[in-house]
Amino acid sequence: MSVAQKVRTAIVGASGYSGEELVRLLLDHPHAELTAVTSRQYAGQTLAAVFPRFAGNPVADSLQFTEPNVKALTKAAEVVFLALPHGVAAEFAEPLLAAGAKIIDLSADFRLNDAGVYKEFYGNPHPAPKLLAQSVYGMPELHRDAIRDANLIASPGCYPTSILLPTVPLLRAGLIKSTGIIADSLSGVSGAGRNVSADFLYTECNESARPYGIPKHRHLSEIEQELSLAADAHVTVQFSPHLIPINRGILTTLYLAPTQHFETEAEETALAEKITDCLATAYADEPFVRLLPADQLPDTKNVAHTNYLDLAYRLDRRTGRLIMTSALDNLVKGASGQAVQSLNLICGFDETVGLT
C-alpha cells in the first residue's frame, strides 16, 4: 500500500485497556485512519467523551462508538483489530475474513495451531478451528515474512512476548537445554483488563503482591508451542505469573540450563561471549528489542508507554544456570503496539511507523 494512501482501520472492543491503547496509536499513526470503534456499553458516545485524554483530536471529537456490526465494519475498514475476550473474537473473525477484511486479533482465539490444545487450556472447543491453518502468530521478530502475507494475525500475549524473545534465539542456537525452563513473571494490574471484580479493586491490589494462574496459566499454551517450534522438540515450561501493584508493565525472570558447562572463569567468559553474540545477531536489526549493556538490568519504568522490550542476562557459575530478565509494557509491546507492528508489515509501511 502506498504511504500516501491511508489504510482504514477499525477496532472492535475499543473500550478496554488494549482497545484504548490502539486508539492512541492509530490516532497518531501517519498512514492509518481510524474509521470505526465499537462498544456496546458506549454506543452513541464519541471517543473524546469516553476517553477525555483524546479531546481536541478531530477524529476523537467526532468518531462515535457503535454497536459491533460486521457489515458496517467491512464497509468502514480494510484492517480490523479485534480487542475482544477469547471465544468472542472468532465470532467476528469468520465473517470479516469472508468479506475481505484483514484481521489482527488481540485475543487468544487464533494463537494456537492445535484446537485440542485450545480446549485443554481455555476450557471450551475452539469456535473456528478451520481458521487455525491460515492464522499467523503475530510476533514480528519470529514470523515477520509470514505476517506480511497474512489475512489473519494472532497477536501474541504479553507474558509470552516477555518469555519468547529472550529464549527463542538461544534454543535455536542450541545454547540452552529445552528442559527445565522456569519463568517467573510480575505484571501490572492493567493486564487483567478493565475488570470490576473484587480481586482487582484498588484496596485489594495496592500494597500487595500475589501469584495466580499456577500451575497452568492459559498463556503457557502459546509459550510452549513457540518454544517447541524453536527447539524442534516438545518443550514444557514451569511458569508462575504474579500480580503487583503497578498500572502497567511486565518483568520476567527466566532460569535456563546452558548446554555448555561453565565451572571455571574462562569457561564462563567463553559461554557469555556465545550468548551475547547469539542475542546480538538475533536482534541487531530489530527496532524494538534492546539488549542492555552488561552493567544494566531491565526496569519496567524504562519501557512504560513504549513498544520496546529490554533484555539482559547473567550467568550463575554457582548454580550452573543462565538467568535472563526482560521488561515490557503489557499494553504496548505486550498487546496493541505489537499489533500495530503487524499492521505496518501487512500494509508495507516502515515497521516503526507510529511506534517511536
Disulfide bonds with the S-S distance in Angstrom:
none
